[in-house]
Amino acid sequence: MIQHYPFELLPLPYLYDSLEPHIDTETMFFHHSKHLRTYVDNLNRLLKPYQELHDWPLERLLLENQKLPEEIRQGVWNNAGGVYNHQLYFAGMSPKPTELHGKLKDALLLDFPSWEDFYETFFEMALKLFGSGYLWLAADERGKLVLLPLPNQDTPLPKGLSPILNLDVWEHAYYLKHKNLRANYIKAWFLAINWDEAERRYQAALFQNASQSIQAPDAGQES
């Protein structure tokens, strides 16, 4: 479903307590119903006076951010990113255990000698990400996987990357339960990852990139 103004607070695909004991109920409630709602409300408030932007989906607001009126450009970047990133983050977790599989597993093991090596690399990068932001697992136009730390509510989209999985390391994502112990939160989050959703996103990225390659004109052809 393509969303546009007025954006809505989409419900979680599970109950607030469904990720226990990995992600606690209180954190999920405040993270979704308060933090994400604030981004949704702020984005709608910014866009309301600009009817020409009311049919722009989140992705376009981020990819073509420099085309927006200067007075709302940064605000839309922050809040559209907040909505986009949180929606991916929440959908990227599951109440039931899932396992890395399929084409995503094949791609991951091309870049990392083992699952353990990927885990350790991801863990250390997430632990060292300074301040607030996300660690992304994304795919480039060839399907090659990239680990990308980004600050605040930045997204991989302007870099031409397709998001596969994202870990929110803003303190509000874990402080109620883990306080300042980000490492404990990262370990718990790994136990809640929805690898089925990650595989779906990766296959969608491969399909989209393949379709774009077919549609792109041959550089040697006359137009």
N, C-alpha and C positions, 0 to 999 in steps of 0.2 A: 504494500500500500504506500503510495507516494503522498507524503504530508506537505501541506503548505499552510499559509496563514488562514485562519487562526490555528496555531499549533495547539495540540492537546497533550495532556499528561497521559501517555499510554500506560495501561495497567501492566504490572509485571506478569510474566508467563507462569508464575507460581506464587504461592502465598508468602507473606513476609517471613514466616517462621520455617519455610521449606528448606532453607540452606543450613539450618542448624545441624551439627554444632560448628560447622566451618565458618559461616558468616552469621552473626547473631541477629535475632529478630529486631532488637531496638535499632541497631545500625541500619538494617535494611529499611525499616519504616522511615527513619529520618532522612536517609540518603535518597530514597525514592520520593516520598510524599512532601518533603520540605526542600531539599537541595535541588532535585531535578525540577520540581514545580516552579521554583524561583527562576531557573533558566528559561522555562517555557513562558512564564508570565512576563519576564523582562524582554524576551524576544518579541512577543506579541505587542508589547507596549512600544517598542522601537519601530516596528513595521507598520503599525496602525495608520499613521498619517500618509504612508507611501503606497497608494493603491497599485502603482505599477509594479510593486514587488510582491503583491499578495498571492501570485500564482507561482512564486519561486520556491522550489523544494529546498530542504536543508542543504543538500549537496551543492546546489547552484549558488546558494548564499555564501558558501565557503569557497567554492572554486572560482567564483567571479566576484569575490569580495571587493576587489579594487574598483569595480564598476559602480559600487554603491555610493550614495551621497556621503561626503566626507564626515558630516556631523553624526552619522550613525554607523560608520564603517567598522570602527573598532568594537563598538558595543555589540553589533551583529556578529562579528567574528567570535567574540567571547561567548555570547549566549547561544548562538546557533551551534558552535562547537560544544558547548556544555550539554545541549539537548542531544546532539548526534553521538557524542562520546558516551554519555550515560546510557542511551538506548542500546548501543552495542555492548557495553559492559554488562548490563543486566541480562541481556539475551545470551550473553556468552557464559552464563552459569546455569547449572542444572541441579535439581534436587536428587536426581538419580545418578549413580556413577556412570561415567562414559569413558571410553578409551580412545586414544589417538589411533586413527586408522586411515585407510584409503590413500588417495592421491596426496593428501597433506602429509601423512606419515612418510610416504616415499620421498617427497620434496624435503622434508625436515632432515631425513637421514642422509640426504645428499650433502647437506651443509654441516652436519654434526655427526661425529663418529658413533654416537649412541644417544638414547633418550637421556641418560644421566648427564652427558656433556651439555645437551640443550638445556636441561633443567638448571644446572649449575651456572651456565652463562646467563640465562634469563634471570635467575635469582639474584646474581651479583649486580646485573645492570639495573634491576628494579630497586635493589637496596641502595645503590649509589646515586639514583636519580635525585638531584638536588631539589629541595622545595616541593612544589606541587606539580603534578602532571600525570602522564600515563606512559607506560611502556607498551609499545605496539609490536605485534607480530603481523607483518604485512607482506604482500606479494607484489613484485614489479610486473612489467608488461610481459615478461617471459615466464612468469610463474615462480621465479626465484624468490625465496623467503628472505625477509629483512627484519632484523630487530632494531627498533627505532624508539629511543627515548625522546619525548616531546614535552615541553613545559605547558603549564596552565591548561587551557582547553584547545590547544592546537591539534590538528588532525593530519594524517598522512596524505589526504586527498590532493592538496596542491602540489605535492611531490610526485604525483602520478602513480601512487601506490594504492593498492586495494587492501583495506583493513580485514584481517582475519581474526584477531583476538586482541583485546586490550585490558591491561591491568591498571585500575585507578589507584594512584598512590597519594592522592590528596588525603590529608589527615582525617577528614570526616568519613572516609571509607573504612576506617579501622580504629579510630582513637577511643571510641566508647568501650570497646572490648580489650584492645591490645595496648592502649596508651601509646607510648613512644616506640613500642617494639614492632617496627615495620616488618622485620624478618618473620615474626610469628604469623602476621597477616598474610604474607606472601605464601608461606607454606600451607596455610589453611585454604587460600584461594585456589591453589593448584588442585586441591581435592574436590573443588566445586566446579571446575571448568566443564563446559558443555562442548566436548570434542565433536559431537555430531553437528552442532551449529558451526563450529570452526571448519569442519570438512565441507559443509554446504557452502559457506562463504568462499572457501578456496576454489571449489569447483565452479562457482558462479563467476569468480574472477577469471579463471581460465577460459570459460566460455565467452565472457565479454571481450577479453583481449583477443581471442581467436576471431570473433565476429568483426572486431575493428580492423584486424589485419586483412581479412577478406575484403572488406569494404574500402580499404585505403587504396587509392589509385597507384598503379605501378609508376615509380619514379622515371622509368624509361619510356613510358607511353606519352604520346601527345595528348593534351587535353582538348 
